[in-house]
Amino acid sequence: MSAIVPPLFRELRGLADNYWWSWQLDGPEVFRDISRSLWETCGHNPKKLLAETLATRRTELDIDPHYRARAQDLIARFRAAMQPPPAPPPGIDPRVSAAHPIAYFSAEFAIHESLPIYAGGLGVLAGDHLKSASDVGLPLVGVGLLYRQGYFLQDMDRSNWQSERYVDLDVPSMPIERVMSPDGRPLSVTVIIHRRPVHVSIWRVWVGRVPLYLLDTNREDNEERDRWITGHLYGGNQDTRLVQEMTLGFGGVRALRAIGLTPSVFHMNEGHSAFLTLELLREGLAQGAPLEEATKAVKAQCVFTTHTPVTAGHDVFGVEFMDTHLAAYWNELGLTRDQFFAFGRRRPDDHWEPFGMTPLAMRFARSVNGVSRRHGEVCREMFRDFSPEREPAAVPIRHVTNGIHVPTWAAPVARSLLAHYLGAGWEARLGDPGTIARIDDVPDAELWEMRNQLRRYLVAAVRARAHESRTRNGEDPDFIAAADHLLDPDVLTIGFARRMATYKRMSLIIHDQERTARLLTDDERPVQFVLAGKAHPFDNEAKRNFQELARWKRPIEHLGRIVYLENYDVSLARFLVQGCDVWLNLPRRPLEASGTSGQKVIANGGLNCSILDGWWCEGFADGNGWAIGAELDDGNADAQDDADAEALYRVLENEVVPLFYERDERGIPAGWLARVRASMRSLLPTFNTDRMVLQYAREVYGPPA
Ligand SMILES: *Cc1c(COP(=O)(O)O)cnc(C)c1O
């Protein structure tokens, strides 16, 4: 920008370089109100928006007292929030400090829709972890990869088959900076891959007080094929995955050293980053420690969170890939091939077992945890053979239940309403029991008006998105015009949005097609469904299942009671979790380790209706939502589908629908709102990332027992 930029805009420009704005009340709006159309075309990236704002518009806003006051208030709050915390959160290990932070490694981070380097829940969890660490003042840095083309954009063709579109991220327009050395040159590190040095750039994204370091091999001094190592998240074949994980693990530790950081704890968020343990081992051996001692030292620094009981979620690499890529490393470590392979095997002597990232992480971590109470149990059973002498109950795997970052997921109208009754800043005080106790003070009429408003926003957003995507697909004009009448703002709205993994069972909602149609078309008490989710590019089964669902809904499409939205991302997720009355989750037990999308609806007054799996096993209590089916798993998938579908229909028909439409003389569903309050009261204090991060700080990052 040129020198004539008003000072206010220079300050906004500074604000745009830190994603802190994205979770503040009036944060996104201060940028959006510069130009609503630019805000959309810039993909909600304020740095880009500011660069494209016309000088006349800047001047106009600069002299608008109302706008100035809002912007200055946000800037002042930013300055205050960036101060170092006066003291670390209580109860944490004093060795954790700014110079010795927690290093949190993850293959994906969902910070915001304008930084599309995530696929789903794992990334959202990682992003929310960083935001809460910033909010509570826990010294932490993130380490991940900057994917040149992110995950993918989803296109549904006219036959409802998903295809994937890959677009280069426009990095210069994004709030990302190169990390520089003290003498002002861009820092980089090297990792040996394909038997040659691959150069890795180091970028930094600010997430409040927390820096997120992103590694990237797309450099001119790398060979063409190496430039694509960080091309796509979860793309490519086994070879790509392996070299990507080498970049994250080996490169990540080297990057932190180059930056001058000595983390006190290395947290592996899923096994993708587990090679970091071998880099730490290499460092220890290079300093002359014997193997056993060096191994102990690595173990004293590493903790591991495992995220899924689904086998495909645990990376294993065949011997041929390992030989190609890692022979140089075991030589450098002074280890034999056998010793090295033993690190990655559940049964170290089993020569047929491929090299697994989960066994590697477990072997070198002083603490291993699952992500809900139920998942902890599942893990202890699952990894029983890892420690054959033990009974499952004694396998040393604990759990820290996942949460969500409330300020990211709660709608502005919900935050304001709750601020009025729970006190300003309630989001940061959920751990204090007095905070949520005041939920009973919120009058029915105001709570119901909030729900209606959020449902109306959702309906408007759905219509706009559907209109746009039907136009893009060249559908016929009547069908495009019908997009403007999709959904009804007064109808009970049920949301189902998540990765289209088979175990998530989106198709269960049409298990009995006639019965579903009856729910949707009831004259007096209809329901409407909003669906979204991407299938993994190689998951043809999920793509076929979706096609079947789409074929089913086509004849009743004109009723506008069931809508599928493309390109599920965090921006779409916000609309959905804020607007839906009921959030459905239908996983095949026990495969949902936690699930977090249901936690996002709570502060928005949505209710959960879910299979008893993952977080819902500990969240559900009588009157705060609905449980579908029993907490059983008889091992027969088809029988489970039949029984769960039957239970789902019964809950919807006999409980959810009647309660929603039972109104008093003012048109208010008092019974429904009682449930909304019970949901907030019982769930908000626990299922949030402030609680989660503080629990990690005390129980996992703290000194070994
Ligand atoms: C929250 C979220 C998820 C996680 O959903 P679950 O299926 O409940 O684990 C996935 N994708 C996006 C975009 C999300 O916002």
The ligand as an SDF file (V2000), in Angstrom:
LIG
                    3D

 15 15  0  0  0  0  0  0  0  0999 V2000
  -15.6930  -29.8210   13.2140 C   0  0  0  0  0  0  0  0  0  0  0  0
  -15.3920  -30.2360   11.8310 C   0  0  0  0  0  0  0  0  0  0  0  0
  -15.1410  -31.5850   11.5530 C   0  0  0  0  0  0  0  0  0  0  0  0
  -15.2010  -32.6680   12.6140 C   0  0  0  0  0  0  0  0  0  0  0  0
  -16.4460  -33.3100   12.5550 O   0  0  0  0  0  0  0  0  0  0  0  0
  -16.7520  -34.6770   13.2920 P   0  0  0  0  0  0  0  0  0  0  0  0
  -17.2050  -35.5820   12.2200 O   0  0  0  0  0  0  0  0  0  0  0  0
  -17.8060  -34.3910   14.2680 O   0  0  0  0  0  0  0  0  0  0  0  0
  -15.5080  -35.1310   13.9690 O   0  0  0  0  0  0  0  0  0  0  0  0
  -14.8460  -31.9280   10.2450 C   0  0  0  0  0  0  0  0  0  0  0  0
  -14.7860  -31.0050    9.2700 N   0  0  0  0  0  0  0  0  0  0  0  0
  -15.0280  -29.6970    9.5110 C   0  0  0  0  0  0  0  0  0  0  0  0
  -14.9420  -28.7230    8.3930 C   0  0  0  0  0  0  0  0  0  0  0  0
  -15.3360  -29.2780   10.7940 C   0  0  0  0  0  0  0  0  0  0  0  0
  -15.5540  -27.9740   11.0340 O   0  0  0  0  0  0  0  0  0  0  0  0
  1  2  1  0
  2  3  1  0
  2 14  2  0
  3  4  1  0
  3 10  2  0
  4  5  1  0
  5  6  1  0
  6  7  2  0
  6  8  1  0
  6  9  1  0
 10 11  1  0
 11 12  2  0
 12 13  1  0
 12 14  1  0
 14 15  1  0
M  END
$$$$
